[in-house]
Amino acid sequence: MIRKISHVSLPVLDQDSAKEFYVDKLGFEVRNDIVMDEEFEGGGQGFRWLTVGPPDQPDVEIILADVRMGHSPQTSEEVRALVAKGALGTGVFATDDCHKTFRELSERGVVFVQEPVERPYGIEAVFRDDSGNSFSLTQARWRNPVDRGALR
């Protein structure tokens, strides 16, 4: 039986830049930053395992994966192009106060493509990371799963 999700892979264009964005702008913690030996992937260039996560969620790791990770050169370029143009919608980050978090992140240089707006499920703002991946920043209307039924 699956108990929980522990890691999620996020393709990024530059791991150093992504690390700076997630740590300095979003306030995440580095969980792992390990360079595997050159034989790990067989390509002679090594492999960097870089993970970050929200401070209040120590059991979750977001893998800031180089777009080349596990892909052929042709597929890597296709993934790079999709990420760069923001074609991949990647996830939702929860907040208790969307307006406040929007202001704080904006002050740190996070670029939002949508300011906070009321939605049926709560208040949502949308931003992109430094690679182009988009995220919803959401203040949920409900506080627990039982309350979700009220929205139906």
C-alpha positions in Angstrom: 0.0 0.0 0.0 1.3 3.5 -0.8 1.5 5.6 2.3 2.5 9.0 1.0 4.4 10.9 -1.7 8.0 11.7 -0.7 9.6 13.1 -3.8 8.4 15.0 -6.8 10.6 15.7 -9.8 10.6 19.2 -11.3 12.6 19.9 -14.5 14.7 23.0 -14.3 17.0 24.8 -16.8 19.8 25.5 -14.4 20.2 23.7 -11.0 22.3 26.5 -9.4 19.8 29.2 -10.4 16.8 27.0 -9.3 18.5 26.3 -6.0 18.9 30.1 -5.4 15.2 30.7 -6.4 13.7 28.1 -4.2 15.9 28.8 -1.2 16.3 32.6 -1.3 13.0 33.6 -2.8 10.5 30.9 -1.7 12.3 30.2 1.6 12.7 26.5 1.1 15.4 24.4 2.7 18.0 22.4 0.8 17.5 18.7 1.7 20.2 17.2 -0.6 22.8 18.5 -2.9 24.9 15.5 -3.9 27.0 14.9 -7.0 27.1 11.3 -8.0 30.2 9.8 -9.6 30.6 10.0 -13.4 29.6 6.4 -13.8 26.2 6.8 -12.2 24.4 7.6 -15.5 27.0 6.1 -17.8 27.4 9.4 -19.8 30.7 10.4 -18.1 29.3 13.7 -16.8 28.0 12.7 -13.4 24.7 13.4 -11.8 23.5 16.0 -9.3 20.8 15.1 -6.9 19.4 18.4 -5.7 16.3 18.5 -3.5 14.5 21.2 -1.6 11.3 21.5 0.4 9.2 23.8 2.6 10.5 24.1 6.2 7.2 22.9 7.7 7.1 19.8 5.5 10.4 17.9 6.2 9.2 14.6 4.6 8.6 16.2 1.2 11.4 16.7 -1.3 11.2 18.5 -4.6 13.9 17.2 -7.0 15.3 20.2 -9.0 16.1 18.0 -11.9 18.3 19.1 -14.8 16.2 18.7 -17.9 18.8 16.2 -19.2 18.2 13.8 -16.3 17.1 10.5 -17.7 16.6 11.8 -21.2 18.2 11.5 -24.6 19.8 14.7 -26.0 16.8 15.2 -28.3 14.2 14.7 -25.6 16.2 16.9 -23.3 16.0 19.8 -25.8 12.2 19.2 -26.2 11.7 19.3 -22.4 14.0 22.4 -22.1 11.8 24.2 -24.7 8.6 23.3 -22.9 9.9 24.4 -19.5 11.3 27.6 -20.8 8.0 28.7 -22.4 6.0 27.9 -19.3 4.1 25.1 -20.9 4.2 22.8 -17.9 1.8 23.5 -15.1 3.4 21.9 -12.1 1.6 22.2 -8.8 0.0 24.1 -6.0 1.7 25.6 -2.9 -0.6 26.1 0.0 -0.6 29.3 2.1 -2.8 30.5 5.0 -2.9 34.1 3.6 -2.5 34.4 -0.1 -2.4 38.2 -0.2 0.3 38.4 2.5 2.4 35.6 0.9 1.9 37.3 -2.5 3.3 40.6 -1.1 6.3 38.8 0.6 7.3 36.8 -2.4 6.9 39.8 -4.8 9.2 41.8 -2.5 11.8 38.9 -2.9 11.6 39.1 -6.7 9.1 36.3 -7.5 7.3 37.2 -10.7 3.5 36.6 -10.6 1.5 36.1 -13.8 -1.7 36.5 -11.8 -2.3 38.5 -8.6 -4.5 37.0 -5.9 -8.2 36.5 -7.0 -11.2 34.8 -5.5 -12.0 31.4 -6.8 -14.7 28.8 -5.8 -12.0 26.9 -3.9 -10.3 29.9 -2.2 -7.9 32.7 -3.1 -5.3 32.0 -5.8 -2.2 33.7 -7.3 0.0 32.2 -10.0 3.8 32.6 -10.4 6.6 31.1 -12.4 9.9 29.9 -11.2 13.2 31.0 -12.8 12.9 28.1 -15.3 9.4 28.9 -16.4 7.5 26.3 -14.4 4.2 27.7 -13.1 2.6 27.3 -9.7 -0.6 28.1 -8.0 -0.3 29.8 -4.6 -3.6 29.0 -3.0 -5.4 29.8 0.2 -8.0 27.1 0.5 -11.5 28.0 1.4 -11.9 24.9 3.5 -9.7 23.9 6.5 -10.2 20.1 6.4 -11.3 17.5 3.8 -14.8 17.3 5.4 -15.4 20.9 4.5 -14.7 20.2 0.8 -18.2 18.7 0.4 -19.7 22.1 1.0 -18.3 23.2 -2.4 -20.2 20.6 -4.4 
